[in-house]
Amino acid sequence: MSPHAAETAESSRTRGKGRPRNSETAAPSLVEILNLIRTERATTRQALERESELGRAVVADRLQLLADLGLVDESELGLATGGRAPRLVRFAARRGLVLVATLDQTAIGVGVSDLSGNLLTEHHEAADLTAPVAHLASRLATLFRWCLERQSIPTAPWGISLSVPGTVPSLRDGAFMTATPPVLPAWADFPLVETLTRQFGVPVWMRSSVETMTMGELHAGAGHGLRSMLFIKVGRRIGAGIVCDGQLYRGAQGAAGLIGALPVQSDGLTGTLDAMAGSDMIQREGRAAADTGRSPVLADLLRRGSEITPIEVSQAAQIGDPAAVAILSKSGHLIGQVVATLANALNPDLIVMSGTLAQTNDILLAGIREAVYGASHPLVTRDLRIIRSQMGSSAGLVGAARVASEAIFAPAFLKDWIIQGKPTLHPDFAAYCARAQIAEVPQSVAAPPSVQERIAP
């Protein structure tokens, strides 16, 4: 008997049914019913029958199998409307966990979410992504295990989702990473994805930081419930996350939103938006203003031995230093001109600004707003809001969790593991593990050694 047939037969014996189901027949309807429940488009048996257009017996049969697999729960009663109270069908989001991490140039964040993408635990600390990648991988593994230990009910992880500072190539729906992409130069010769898969025995997914922050804002921030949104991250690089019809738009190669590469002009000079308006420009112009004395505040900081960073320039602008105000205003107007072009093309409900400078500096945000409202069509700006993100560093973790949950339950991926009960038994992942000699990590991974032993620097 093949492993696939044996797994199906075992499921049948566990249910105590006399007739094993044919997985080829059951899988499509299981996928449809589970996703109707997971997305809360149907929360009762009657609603499932109506939405799926499947018969009562089929829905009951599939619900029993999903309950046997631990993926749904019917223990809760709904409100009665003239007769017996219906049993609510709920997705068992705590059936497995997702390990999530955001890797930024100067910090990393880690967390654990349930299968619906709800963040359960998070931790942030300073880091240097230019350090050896082996050290980063070791630290991530330590923090992941620490996060798992903090869960009140020991539960095995089903996947890892990483948010990284570079563009990640598009894969088909649900497809996990099988090799580390060249996101950063330092990662070129280190198998980060393979190492994490080997240590935790689960699939790894990866997206750019702009994409994950966009997903976080869309599902848990100001963009919740909206169909169209732009998310703009301002830093050394300036990127955009694009939401159309309620979905993140990634483009053919996963490179949608690279607005920092667009050319802009200022004071007779032409360059990319990154070079002309990013934090490197703010730091460079701030240092020049300090050196020449055009900025009394920054010049005083320089005399006292302080480094002139974008934060110092931002703070000087906030207290009214003319040269610093001019630098931040210039950056805001250039960013706003490019964002206005996007707004005219996409007509978003909302534009969310993120990044330390955009979230803390009123002058930069005012420059962006002025340029967008001034260069956009009146219909585009009639109801348009331009706001700061209120999610901060949590946005990337929440978005990474949503990336994983959407990948795990993508119909094309789900149909091949749902009968087995968890994605680590997906045939493609099992084959990948066999090729890479990666063994599935046992349940005990959720109860690692002591916290002090592992989380201490």
C-alpha positions in Angstrom: 0.0 0.0 0.0 1.3 3.5 -0.9 2.0 6.0 1.9 -0.9 8.2 0.6 -3.4 5.3 0.6 -2.2 4.2 4.0 -2.7 7.7 5.4 -6.2 7.8 4.0 -7.0 4.3 5.4 -5.7 5.3 8.8 -7.9 8.4 8.8 -10.8 6.2 8.1 -10.0 3.8 11.0 -9.5 6.8 13.4 -13.0 8.1 12.5 -14.5 4.7 13.2 -16.3 4.7 9.8 -16.8 1.6 7.8 -16.0 3.0 4.4 -12.7 4.9 3.7 -13.1 8.0 1.7 -11.5 8.5 -1.7 -9.2 11.4 -1.2 -9.3 12.4 -4.8 -13.1 12.8 -4.5 -13.1 14.3 -1.0 -10.2 16.8 -1.2 -11.9 19.5 -3.4 -15.0 19.7 -1.3 -12.9 19.6 1.9 -10.9 22.5 0.6 -13.9 24.5 -0.3 -15.7 23.9 3.0 -12.7 24.5 5.2 -12.0 27.8 3.5 -15.6 28.9 3.8 -15.3 28.3 7.5 -11.8 29.8 7.9 -12.8 33.0 6.2 -16.1 33.1 8.1 -18.2 33.2 4.9 -20.2 30.4 6.4 -20.5 29.6 10.1 -23.3 27.1 10.3 -24.1 23.8 8.4 -27.0 25.5 6.7 -24.8 28.3 5.5 -22.2 25.8 4.3 -24.8 23.9 2.3 -26.0 27.2 0.7 -22.6 28.7 -0.1 -21.0 25.4 -1.3 -24.1 24.1 -3.1 -23.3 20.7 -1.7 -25.9 18.4 -0.2 -26.6 18.0 3.5 -25.0 14.5 3.6 -21.8 15.6 1.9 -21.4 18.6 4.1 -22.0 16.5 7.2 -19.5 13.9 6.0 -16.8 16.5 5.2 -17.4 18.3 8.6 -16.9 15.1 10.4 -13.6 14.5 8.6 -12.4 18.0 9.3 -13.4 17.6 13.0 -11.4 14.3 13.1 -8.4 16.2 11.7 -8.8 18.9 14.4 -9.4 21.7 11.8 -12.9 22.7 12.8 -15.0 22.8 16.0 -18.8 22.7 16.5 -19.0 23.0 20.3 -20.5 26.5 20.3 -24.2 27.4 19.9 -25.4 30.4 18.0 -28.4 32.6 18.6 -31.8 30.9 18.1 -34.1 32.6 15.6 -37.5 31.0 16.4 -36.3 27.4 16.6 -33.3 25.5 18.0 -30.1 27.4 18.3 -27.7 26.3 15.5 -24.3 24.9 16.2 -21.6 27.3 15.0 -18.8 25.8 12.9 -15.5 27.5 13.8 -12.0 27.1 12.3 -9.6 25.6 14.8 -7.0 28.3 14.4 -4.9 26.9 17.3 -4.5 23.5 15.6 -1.0 24.7 14.6 1.3 27.7 15.0 3.3 29.9 12.6 6.7 31.3 13.5 7.2 34.8 12.1 10.2 37.1 11.8 11.0 40.5 10.5 14.6 41.2 9.5 15.5 44.8 9.1 18.8 46.5 8.7 19.1 47.4 12.4 16.5 45.2 14.2 14.8 41.9 14.1 11.4 41.0 15.4 10.0 37.5 16.0 6.6 36.1 17.0 4.1 33.3 17.0 0.7 33.4 15.3 -2.2 31.1 15.1 -3.4 29.7 11.7 -5.6 32.7 11.1 -2.7 35.0 11.3 -3.5 36.4 14.7 -0.3 37.3 16.6 0.0 35.6 19.9 3.6 36.5 21.0 6.1 39.1 19.7 9.6 40.2 20.6 11.9 42.9 19.1 15.6 43.5 19.5 18.5 45.4 17.9 20.4 43.5 15.2 22.9 44.0 12.4 22.1 42.3 9.1 25.6 42.8 7.9 26.9 40.4 10.6 27.5 36.8 9.6 24.3 35.1 8.5 25.1 32.0 10.5 24.8 34.2 13.7 21.4 35.5 12.5 20.1 32.0 11.8 21.3 30.8 15.2 19.6 33.8 16.9 16.4 33.3 15.0 16.2 29.7 16.0 16.8 30.6 19.6 14.1 33.2 19.6 11.7 31.0 17.8 12.1 28.3 20.4 11.7 30.8 23.2 8.4 32.1 21.6 7.1 28.5 21.4 7.9 27.9 25.0 5.8 30.9 26.0 2.6 29.3 24.6 0.3 28.0 27.3 -0.7 24.9 25.2 2.3 23.1 23.6 1.6 23.1 19.9 3.8 22.2 17.0 4.6 24.9 14.3 3.2 24.4 10.8 5.4 27.0 9.0 7.8 29.8 9.2 7.2 33.2 7.5 10.1 35.7 7.1 9.9 39.4 6.2 13.1 40.6 4.6 14.4 44.0 3.3 14.7 43.0 -0.4 12.5 41.9 -3.2 11.4 38.2 -3.1 10.6 36.5 -6.4 7.0 35.4 -6.9 6.1 31.7 -6.6 2.9 29.9 -7.4 0.1 30.1 -4.8 1.1 28.3 -1.6 4.5 27.3 -2.8 7.2 27.3 -0.1 10.8 28.4 -0.4 13.3 25.6 -1.3 16.4 27.8 -1.5 17.5 31.1 0.0 17.0 33.9 -2.6 19.7 36.6 -3.0 17.8 39.1 -1.0 20.9 40.5 0.6 24.5 40.2 -0.6 25.6 38.7 2.7 23.1 35.8 2.2 24.5 34.7 -1.1 26.5 31.7 0.3 24.4 30.8 3.4 21.3 28.5 3.2 19.1 30.4 5.7 15.8 28.9 4.4 17.3 25.4 4.3 18.8 25.8 7.8 15.5 26.9 9.3 13.6 24.1 7.5 16.1 21.5 8.8 15.9 22.8 12.4 12.1 23.1 12.6 10.9 20.6 10.0 8.3 23.0 8.5 7.9 25.0 5.2 9.3 28.5 5.0 7.7 31.4 3.2 9.3 34.8 2.5 8.1 38.2 1.4 9.6 41.7 1.3 9.2 44.0 4.3 7.0 46.4 2.4 4.7 43.6 1.3 4.4 42.1 4.8 3.8 45.5 6.4 1.1 46.2 3.7 -0.5 42.9 4.6 -0.4 43.7 8.3 -2.0 47.1 7.7 -4.7 45.7 5.4 -5.8 42.9 7.8 -5.2 44.4 11.3 -4.6 48.2 10.8 -6.2 51.2 9.2 -6.8 49.3 5.9 -9.0 46.6 7.5 -12.0 46.1 5.3 -10.8 48.3 2.4 -10.5 47.2 -1.2 -7.9 49.7 -2.4 -4.8 51.0 -0.5 -1.3 52.2 -0.9 1.3 51.6 1.8 4.5 53.7 1.5 7.6 52.8 3.5 10.2 55.6 3.8 13.8 54.7 4.8 17.1 54.3 3.0 14.9 52.8 0.3 11.4 53.9 -0.5 8.9 51.3 -1.5 5.1 50.9 -2.0 2.7 48.1 -1.2 -0.3 48.0 -3.6 -3.7 46.6 -2.6 -6.2 46.1 -5.4 -9.6 44.5 -4.9 -8.6 43.6 -1.3 -5.5 41.7 -2.4 -1.8 42.5 -2.4 -0.6 43.0 -5.9 2.9 41.6 -6.3 3.6 41.8 -10.1 5.0 39.2 -12.4 8.3 38.9 -10.5 7.3 40.0 -7.0 8.8 43.4 -7.8 5.7 45.6 -7.8 6.1 48.9 -5.9 9.8 49.6 -6.4 9.1 53.4 -6.6 12.5 54.2 -5.1 14.0 53.4 -8.5 11.9 56.1 -10.3 13.7 59.2 -11.5 12.9 62.6 -9.9 14.2 66.1 -10.3 15.2 68.7 -7.7 17.2 71.9 -7.9 18.3 71.0 -11.4 19.5 67.5 -10.4 18.1 64.2 -11.5 18.3 61.0 -9.6 16.3 58.1 -8.2 13.7 58.7 -5.5 15.9 56.7 -3.1 18.9 58.9 -3.7 17.1 62.2 -3.8 14.6 61.7 -0.9 15.6 58.7 1.2 17.2 58.7 4.6 20.7 58.7 3.1 20.0 62.1 1.5 18.5 63.4 4.7 21.6 62.4 6.6 24.0 63.7 3.9 22.2 67.1 3.6 22.0 67.3 7.4 25.7 66.8 7.8 26.4 69.4 5.2 24.1 71.9 6.9 25.9 71.2 10.2 29.4 71.6 8.6 28.5 75.0 7.0 26.6 76.3 10.0 23.3 76.7 8.0 21.7 74.6 10.8 22.6 76.0 14.2 21.0 73.0 15.9 22.9 70.4 13.9 26.1 72.4 14.1 25.8 72.4 17.9 25.3 68.7 17.9 28.4 68.2 15.7 30.5 70.4 18.0 29.5 68.2 21.0 30.6 65.1 19.1 27.2 63.7 18.2 26.7 61.9 14.9 24.3 63.5 12.5 21.7 60.9 11.5 18.3 61.2 9.9 16.8 61.1 13.4 18.8 64.2 14.5 17.8 66.0 11.3 14.2 65.1 11.9 14.3 66.3 15.5 15.9 69.5 14.5 13.2 70.1 12.0 10.5 69.4 14.6 11.8 72.2 16.8 11.9 74.7 13.8 15.5 74.6 12.6 15.2 76.2 9.1 17.8 74.1 7.3 16.4 70.9 8.7 12.9 71.9 7.9 13.9 72.5 4.3 15.6 69.1 4.0 12.5 67.2 5.3 10.2 69.3 3.2 12.2 68.6 0.1 12.1 64.9 0.8 8.3 64.9 1.5 7.5 66.8 -1.7 9.6 64.5 -3.9 8.0 61.4 -2.3 4.6 63.0 -2.7 5.1 63.6 -6.4 5.7 59.9 -7.0 2.9 58.8 -4.7 0.5 61.2 -6.5 1.3 59.4 -9.8 0.4 56.1 -8.2 -2.8 57.6 -6.6 -3.9 58.9 -10.0 -3.4 55.4 -11.5 -5.0 53.4 -8.7 -7.5 55.7 -7.0 -6.9 54.2 -3.5 -9.2 54.6 -0.5 -6.3 55.2 1.8 -2.5 55.9 1.7 -0.6 54.8 4.8 2.9 56.2 5.5 5.4 54.1 7.4 9.0 54.2 8.4 10.5 56.0 11.4 10.7 59.4 9.7 7.2 59.3 8.2 5.7 58.2 11.5 7.4 60.8 13.6 8.0 63.9 11.5 5.1 66.2 10.8 7.0 68.2 8.2 7.8 65.2 6.0 4.2 64.0 6.2 2.9 67.5 5.4 5.1 67.7 2.4 3.8 64.4 1.1 0.2 65.4 1.7 0.7 68.7 -0.1 2.3 67.1 -3.1 -0.3 64.3 -3.4 -3.4 66.6 -3.0 -1.9 69.2 -5.3 -0.9 66.8 -8.1 -3.9 64.4 -8.1 -7.2 64.5 -9.9 -10.0 66.0 -7.7 -12.0 62.7 -7.9 -8.9 60.8 -6.6 -8.5 63.1 -3.6 -12.2 63.7 -2.8 -12.3 61.0 -0.1 -8.7 60.1 0.1 -7.0 59.9 3.5 -3.2 60.0 4.0 -2.3 58.8 7.4 0.6 57.4 9.5 0.6 53.7 10.3 -0.3 53.1 13.9 1.0 49.5 13.9 4.7 50.3 14.1 7.1 47.3 14.2 4.1 44.9 14.6 2.9 45.4 11.1 5.6 43.2 9.5 5.0 40.4 11.9 1.2 40.5 11.5 1.7 40.6 7.7 4.2 37.7 7.7 1.6 35.7 9.7 -1.1 36.4 7.1 1.3 35.5 4.3 1.8 32.1 5.9 -1.8 31.5 6.6 -2.9 32.4 3.1 -0.1 30.1 1.6 -1.0 27.2 3.9 -4.6 27.3 3.0 -4.3 28.3 -0.7 -6.5 25.8 -2.5 -3.8 24.6 -4.8 -1.5 23.8 -1.8 -4.3 22.7 0.6 -5.8 20.1 -1.6 -2.6 18.0 -1.4 -2.2 18.0 2.4 -5.7 18.3 3.8 -6.4 14.5 3.9 -3.0 14.1 5.8 -4.0 16.7 8.3 -1.1 19.1 8.3 1.1 20.8 5.7 4.3 19.1 6.8 2.9 16.0 5.2 2.3 17.7 1.8 3.9 15.4 -0.9 6.1 18.2 -2.3 7.4 19.2 1.2 8.0 15.5 2.1 10.0 15.1 -1.2 11.9 18.3 -0.5 12.8 17.1 3.0 13.9 13.7 1.6 16.2 15.4 -0.9 17.6 17.7 1.7 17.7 15.0 4.4 15.5 17.1 6.6 13.6 15.1 9.2 10.2 16.4 10.6 10.8 17.9 14.0 8.8 16.0 16.7 6.1 17.6 18.9 8.8 18.2 21.6 10.0 21.2 19.6 7.3 23.2 21.3 8.9 22.6 24.7 12.5 23.6 24.2 15.2 24.0 27.0 15.0 26.8 29.5 14.4 30.4 28.5 17.4 31.8 30.3 19.7 29.2 28.6 18.5 30.2 25.1 17.5 33.9 25.0 20.5 35.3 26.9 22.8 37.2 24.5 
